[in-house]
Amino acid sequence: MLFVLPIRTSIRPWRTPYANYALIIANALIFLLTYWPHKNPLTGAGEVLRPAAMQFMLTPLRPHLWQFVSYAFLHSSIMHIAGNMFFLYLFGNNVNDKLGHIGYLCLYLAGAVFSGIGHTLLNSNPVIGASGAVAAVTGAYLVLFPQTLITVFYWFFYFIDTIELSALYFIAFKLIVWDNIVEPRFSPSAIAYSAHLAGYAFGISAMLGMLAIGLIDSSRFDLWAMIKRWNQRRRYRDVVSDGYDPFAGLPTAKQIKVKEVKKTTEQQQQEERIKHLRNEITSRIQHYLPAATEAYLDLIAIDNEQILPRQHLLDIANQLASESKHAESAQAYEKFLTHYSNYEYVEQVELMVGILYSRYLNKPELAIKHLQAAAQKLSDQGQLKMCNDELAKLHK
């Protein structure tokens, strides 16, 4: 017996995912209004919907347009809706944060429509449930956050534990391939696998398309950036496999002689130490952030000018703040703002460092500077109020 359940992800949304919460509440309310497990008095067959709600399920043999959306808000049991809403909460919050409320709602509803079309093309039995729309959201998460970690609870006979797996591999191989392609061959059931696969296909292709044409800001950590880096490496291998060295044979106006500067033993040891610490940060940051943070502190103790990749530096700054290392955290946030000022949520970082300077480091001038910068860009009303309240205290 093997039971596997993802229970959390390694990232949290910067902004409150109101659209996702609204969808979860809407699904729950509609379930309470439509669920009615009973037997049909004429046929004796079991039915799970009130008679008035039957017209809203998707019937492939004679579908109505509204059914391609309405079916996704109906569920056949408490476990059915609980499972769908759990996965929607797990993966939807960060997707909502990335796409915004309107974009996220469009993704969810379009995912329901496309998964309904996929089911209708391949099946004749009626279908209900949000799993196709949730699959679209999960597919979007795979594209937008493939390198994040998912903590998975497993129960294998007497062994009970958790393990952290890459979102790319867990979603692609466990949720898509195993759950919807391999397992159904061994244990057929009434689950709408074709709707799931259509939802995943839509979510993945829609996000890749929008990243490719620039409708969504790409980062070096999403799947589109990973594909582009892989393609660059492939093209380079193709070029050098023919014996051509792109870095040699270039015409130059004159040969420039560079005098080699010999490094002292101490300098060589310092460089080796820096290289070792940077490698340690890279290898540990996805699996054990506190250890990566300790390595970062050792690194800047050797060379305070060292800069990490954007997401690594932000994760470590957040970890330092959570460990109440306020001065070190503020310094890391300042480096982030200096080198990554075009970050899409830079106002969140400005707010965080402003609060650090105001509440913990007693540097009111720096606090006012960052809080004012944050106030100009914050869109979340709760965060904006907190920012303005903090500014009001500082101006007293």
C-alpha positions in Angstrom: 0.0 0.0 0.0 1.4 3.4 -1.0 -0.4 6.7 -0.2 1.1 9.9 -1.5 -0.2 13.4 -0.8 1.5 16.8 -1.4 1.0 19.0 1.6 2.8 22.3 1.0 5.1 24.2 -1.4 8.3 26.0 -0.7 7.0 29.5 -1.7 4.2 31.7 -0.5 2.4 34.4 -2.4 3.4 38.0 -1.9 -0.2 39.2 -2.1 -3.4 37.8 -0.7 -4.9 35.5 -3.4 -8.4 36.8 -3.1 -9.5 35.3 -6.5 -8.5 31.8 -5.4 -10.2 32.2 -2.1 -13.4 33.4 -3.9 -13.4 30.3 -6.2 -13.0 28.0 -3.2 -15.8 29.6 -1.4 -18.0 29.6 -4.5 -17.4 25.9 -5.0 -18.2 25.1 -1.4 -21.5 27.1 -1.4 -22.7 25.6 -4.6 -21.9 22.2 -3.3 -24.0 22.8 -0.2 -26.9 24.0 -2.4 -26.8 21.2 -5.0 -25.5 18.1 -3.2 -28.3 15.7 -2.3 -27.4 11.9 -2.2 -30.6 10.0 -2.8 -32.1 7.4 -5.1 -34.3 8.2 -8.1 -37.8 7.1 -7.1 -38.5 5.9 -10.6 -35.3 4.1 -11.5 -33.8 3.3 -8.1 -30.5 4.6 -9.3 -28.3 6.7 -7.0 -28.1 10.4 -7.7 -25.9 13.0 -6.0 -27.4 16.2 -7.3 -30.8 17.8 -6.6 -33.1 17.6 -9.6 -32.8 21.3 -10.3 -29.0 21.0 -10.6 -29.0 18.1 -13.0 -29.2 20.5 -16.0 -25.9 22.1 -15.1 -23.8 18.9 -15.4 -21.9 18.5 -18.7 -23.7 15.9 -21.0 -21.5 15.2 -24.0 -24.3 13.7 -26.1 -26.4 16.9 -25.9 -24.2 19.7 -24.4 -25.3 23.2 -23.8 -22.8 26.1 -23.8 -23.3 27.0 -20.2 -22.5 23.4 -19.1 -18.9 23.8 -20.1 -18.5 26.2 -17.1 -21.3 25.2 -14.8 -20.3 21.5 -14.5 -17.0 22.6 -12.9 -18.8 24.0 -9.8 -20.7 20.7 -9.1 -19.3 17.8 -7.0 -20.5 14.3 -6.3 -19.3 13.9 -2.7 -17.6 15.6 0.2 -14.3 13.9 -0.6 -14.7 14.9 -4.2 -14.9 18.6 -3.4 -12.4 18.4 -0.5 -9.7 16.9 -2.8 -10.3 19.5 -5.6 -10.3 22.5 -3.3 -7.2 21.3 -1.4 -5.2 21.1 -4.7 -6.7 24.4 -5.8 -5.5 26.0 -2.5 -2.1 24.3 -2.7 -1.2 25.4 -6.2 -3.6 28.2 -7.0 -2.5 30.8 -4.4 0.9 31.4 -6.1 -0.6 31.2 -9.6 -3.1 33.8 -8.5 -0.3 36.0 -7.2 1.6 35.7 -10.5 -1.3 36.3 -12.9 -3.4 38.8 -10.8 -7.0 38.3 -9.9 -8.6 38.8 -13.4 -5.9 36.7 -15.2 -6.3 33.9 -12.7 -10.1 33.8 -13.0 -9.7 33.7 -16.8 -7.2 30.8 -16.5 -9.5 28.8 -14.2 -12.7 29.3 -16.2 -10.9 28.6 -19.5 -9.4 25.5 -18.0 -12.8 24.3 -17.1 -14.0 24.9 -20.7 -11.1 23.2 -22.3 -11.1 20.2 -20.0 -14.9 19.9 -20.7 -14.2 19.9 -24.4 -11.5 17.2 -23.9 -14.0 15.0 -22.0 -16.7 15.6 -24.6 -14.5 14.6 -27.5 -13.5 11.3 -26.0 -16.4 10.3 -23.7 -20.2 10.1 -23.7 -20.9 9.9 -20.0 -21.9 13.1 -18.1 -19.3 14.7 -16.0 -19.1 17.1 -13.0 -16.3 18.5 -10.8 -13.6 21.2 -10.8 -10.7 18.8 -11.3 -10.2 19.8 -15.0 -10.0 23.5 -14.0 -7.7 22.6 -11.0 -5.5 20.6 -13.4 -5.2 23.7 -15.6 -4.1 25.7 -12.5 -1.6 22.9 -11.5 -0.2 22.9 -15.1 0.3 26.6 -14.8 2.1 26.2 -11.5 4.4 23.6 -13.2 5.4 26.2 -15.9 5.7 29.2 -13.6 7.4 27.6 -10.6 9.1 24.4 -11.8 12.1 24.6 -9.5 10.1 25.1 -6.2 9.9 22.2 -3.8 6.8 20.3 -2.9 6.7 18.6 0.5 5.0 15.2 0.0 3.6 13.0 2.7 3.9 9.3 2.0 2.6 6.1 3.8 4.2 2.9 2.6 3.1 0.0 4.8 4.8 0.8 8.1 6.8 3.7 6.8 5.4 7.2 7.3 7.4 10.3 6.5 7.7 13.3 4.2 10.0 14.1 1.3 10.7 17.2 -0.7 10.4 16.9 -4.5 10.9 19.3 -7.4 7.5 20.7 -8.6 8.5 19.9 -12.2 9.0 16.2 -11.6 6.3 15.7 -9.1 3.6 17.3 -11.2 4.8 16.0 -14.5 5.4 12.4 -13.5 3.2 11.8 -10.5 0.1 13.9 -11.1 0.0 13.9 -14.9 1.7 10.7 -16.2 1.2 8.2 -13.3 -2.2 9.4 -12.0 -3.9 10.0 -15.4 -2.1 7.8 -17.9 -0.4 4.8 -16.2 -2.7 4.1 -13.2 -6.0 4.1 -15.1 -4.7 1.1 -17.2 -4.5 -1.0 -14.1 -7.6 0.3 -12.1 -10.2 1.8 -14.4 -12.8 4.0 -12.6 -15.4 6.7 -13.2 -12.8 9.4 -12.9 -12.7 11.8 -15.9 -9.1 11.3 -16.9 -9.4 12.9 -20.3 -10.8 16.1 -18.7 -7.7 16.1 -16.4 -5.3 15.7 -19.2 -7.0 18.4 -21.3 -6.8 20.7 -18.3 -3.1 20.1 -17.8 -2.4 20.5 -21.5 -4.3 23.9 -21.5 -2.6 25.2 -18.3 0.9 24.3 -19.5 0.5 25.5 -23.1 -1.3 28.7 -22.1 1.5 29.7 -19.7 4.3 28.8 -22.0 2.6 30.8 -24.8 2.2 33.9 -22.6 5.7 33.7 -21.3 7.0 33.3 -24.9 5.3 36.4 -26.2 5.8 38.5 -23.1 2.3 38.7 -21.7 3.7 37.4 -18.4 7.1 38.6 -17.1 9.5 35.7 -17.3 12.2 34.9 -14.7 15.2 32.7 -14.9 13.4 30.1 -12.8 10.3 29.4 -14.9 10.0 26.6 -17.4 10.2 28.9 -20.4 13.6 30.2 -19.2 14.8 26.6 -18.6 13.8 25.6 -22.1 15.7 28.6 -23.6 18.8 27.8 -21.6 18.6 24.2 -22.7 18.2 25.3 -26.4 21.3 27.6 -26.1 23.4 24.7 -24.7 22.1 22.4 -27.5 23.0 24.9 -30.2 26.5 25.4 -28.7 27.1 21.6 -28.6 26.0 21.3 -32.2 28.4 24.0 -33.2 31.5 22.7 -31.3 30.7 19.1 -32.3 31.8 20.0 -35.9 35.2 21.1 -34.7 34.5 24.8 -34.7 35.6 26.8 -31.7 33.5 30.0 -31.5 36.0 31.6 -29.1 39.1 31.1 -31.4 40.2 32.3 -34.8 38.6 35.7 -34.5 40.6 38.5 -36.3 42.1 41.1 -34.1 43.8 44.4 -34.9 46.9 43.4 -32.8 47.9 40.9 -30.3 47.5 42.1 -26.7 49.9 40.7 -24.3 48.5 40.3 -20.8 50.9 40.1 -18.0 49.9 37.3 -15.7 49.5 38.4 -12.1 50.6 35.7 -9.6 48.2 35.4 -6.7 49.4 34.8 -3.2 48.6 31.6 -1.3 46.2 33.6 0.9 44.4 35.0 -2.1 44.1 31.5 -3.7 42.7 30.1 -0.5 40.2 32.9 -0.2 39.0 32.4 -3.8 38.6 28.6 -3.1 36.7 29.4 0.0 34.4 31.8 -1.8 33.8 29.2 -4.6 33.1 26.5 -2.0 30.5 28.7 -0.1 28.7 29.8 -3.3 28.4 26.1 -4.4 27.1 25.2 -0.9 24.5 27.9 -1.1 23.4 26.7 -4.6 23.2 23.1 -3.5 21.4 23.7 -0.2 19.0 26.6 -0.9 16.3 24.4 -2.5 16.5 21.7 0.2 17.5 23.3 3.5 17.3 27.1 3.5 18.8 27.7 7.0 22.0 26.0 6.0 22.2 28.0 2.8 21.7 31.2 4.9 24.6 30.3 7.2 26.8 29.8 4.2 25.7 33.2 2.9 26.7 34.8 6.2 30.1 33.2 5.9 30.4 34.3 2.3 29.8 38.0 3.0 32.1 37.9 6.0 34.9 37.0 3.5 33.8 39.4 0.8 30.8 41.7 1.4 30.6 42.5 -2.3 29.5 39.0 -3.3 26.1 39.0 -5.1 23.8 35.9 -5.4 21.2 35.2 -8.1 18.0 37.2 -7.6 15.7 34.5 -6.1 18.5 33.0 -4.0 19.3 36.5 -2.5 15.6 37.1 -1.8 15.0 33.7 -0.2 18.0 34.3 2.1 16.9 37.8 3.0 13.5 36.4 4.0 15.1 33.6 6.0 17.3 36.1 7.9 14.3 38.2 8.7 12.4 35.1 10.0 15.5 34.3 12.2 15.3 37.8 13.7 18.8 38.6 12.2 17.5 42.1 11.4 20.7 43.9 10.4 21.9 41.0 8.2 18.4 40.8 6.6 18.3 44.5 5.9 21.7 44.4 4.3 20.6 41.5 2.1 17.4 43.4 1.1 19.5 46.5 0.3 21.7 44.4 -2.0 18.6 43.0 -3.7 17.2 46.5 -4.3 20.5 47.8 -5.6 21.1 44.9 -8.1 17.5 43.8 -8.9 15.6 47.1 -8.9 13.4 45.9 -11.8 11.9 43.1 -9.8 8.2 42.9 -10.4 7.3 43.0 -6.7 10.0 45.4 -5.6 7.5 47.4 -3.5 7.2 44.4 -1.3 10.9 44.4 -0.6 10.9 48.1 0.0 8.1 47.6 2.6 10.0 44.8 4.3 13.3 46.7 4.6 11.4 49.9 5.7 9.8 48.0 8.6 13.1 46.5 9.6 14.7 49.9 9.8 11.7 51.4 11.6 10.8 48.7 14.2 14.1 46.9 14.8 17.2 48.9 13.7 16.2 52.4 14.8 17.1 54.1 11.6 14.1 56.3 10.9 15.6 58.2 7.9 16.2 55.0 6.0 12.9 53.6 7.1 11.0 56.7 5.7 13.0 56.4 2.4 12.0 52.8 1.8 8.4 53.1 3.1 7.7 56.1 0.9 9.0 54.2 -2.1 6.8 51.2 -1.2 3.7 53.4 -0.7 4.0 54.7 -4.3 3.6 51.2 -5.8 1.7 49.0 -3.3 -1.6 47.8 -4.6 -2.7 45.6 -1.7 -4.8 47.7 0.5 -3.8 45.9 3.7 -0.1 46.4 3.0 -0.6 50.0 2.0 -2.4 50.7 5.2 0.4 49.1 7.2 3.0 51.1 5.3 1.1 54.4 5.9 0.6 53.6 9.6 4.3 53.0 9.9 5.1 56.2 8.2 2.7 58.1 10.5 4.5 56.7 13.5 7.8 57.8 12.2 6.6 61.4 11.5 5.3 61.9 15.0 
